[in-house]
Amino acid sequence: MAAMVVGNTQLRATATAAIQRQVRAGRVRPLAVSSVESLTIRRQVPSVAEVGIPGYEVDGGYAVLARGRMPKRLVERIYAVVVNALTRHTRGKIRIRRVLANGVFPNDFSKIIERDLRK
């Protein structure tokens, strides 16, 4: 980020949470976000799809993964613990940094991974 702020780099793709201070200070200007939906950091920032590349989507994230043969009861228990950790208090702190925190059901997450692999 330092190279961008001093003008050695003209363009950079990075996490929105990492640039908020520079955006607020006016040192960098967000052109578009890679998620499907636009984002409000300091002002409305359109998605890449909205500015002319239909279908473009890149979302980063963290996942809790387990072995494929883990018993379903244990998967459900771990899922419950993780979702519980994402309480409203935690979500509020994360939302301040413009990061979306959510829990995805294990079966749904498997479908997301399969969909992304096909892309």
N, C-alpha and C positions, 0 to 999 in steps of 0.2 A: 504494500500500500504506500510505503514511503516514496517509492519510485514514481508512482502516479501523482502523488501530492506535489512533488518537486518538478514534474513535467518530463521525466525520463521515459515514461510509459504513457501512451495515449488511450489505451483501452484495456480493460481488465474485467474478467468474470470472477465474482467472489460472493461469499455469503452476505446476505443483507445485514445480518447482525454485526459483521466485521466492519462495515462502512458507515454505520449510523452517525458516529461522531464527526467524521469528515463531511458527510452530507449536511448535517446541521450547521457546521462551520462554513459551508459553502466551498470547501476545498475540492470536492468531487461532485459530479452531477450524475445521478442514475439515469440511464437511457431507457432501460427495459429490464423486466424481471423474467426469469426463465420458467416460472410456474405458469400454469394455465390461466390463473386469474391475476389481474393487476394488483398492485400493493401500494399502500399509503405509507411512506416513510416520513417525509416532510411535506411532500406534495404527492399527488396521484402519479404513480409510475406504471405505465402500461406494460402488458406482457409482450414478449417477442412475437407471439402469434397476432396480437392486436396491432402491432406496427408493421406487419406485412409478411410474416412467415407462418402461414396457417399450419396447425398441427404441431408446432414446436413446443416441447415441454421437457424440462429437466428439473427434477426435484431432488434435493439431497435429503438424507435422513439417516437416522440411526435405528437399528433394529436389534431386538433380543432374539437370538436364534438358538435352537436346540437340535440335538440329533433327530433324525427322521423317525426313529423307532421309540422315541420317548413316550411313555404312557400318557394317554389323553388326559387323565386326571391331573397329572403333574403339570402338563402344559397349561391346563385351565387354571391351576393354582398359581403358577408363575405369572400368567397373564393378569390374574386378579391383583397380585402384588404390584406389578408394574403400573397398571391402571390406577391403583390406589395411590401410588407415588405421584401420579400426575393430578394431584388434587387441585381444587380451584386456586388455592394459594400459590402453588407451584406454577400452574398455568398462567396466572396473572403476572408473575415475575417473568416468565418466558415470553408472554405476549408483549411486554414492554420492549423486549428486544426484537420484536417482529418475527419471532420463530413460532411456527405452529406446532403445538404439542398435542398429540392425540394417541389414543390406543386403537389399534385395528385388530379385530378378531383374528385369531390365528389362521382360520380357513380363508378369510378374506385376504389376509396378507400373502398367503401362498398364491392366490390368484393374481395379486398385484405383481409379485415377482415373476410369475409365468408370463404375464402381459408385457412386462418390461423387457424380458429376455427375447420376446418375439420382435420387439422394436429393433 
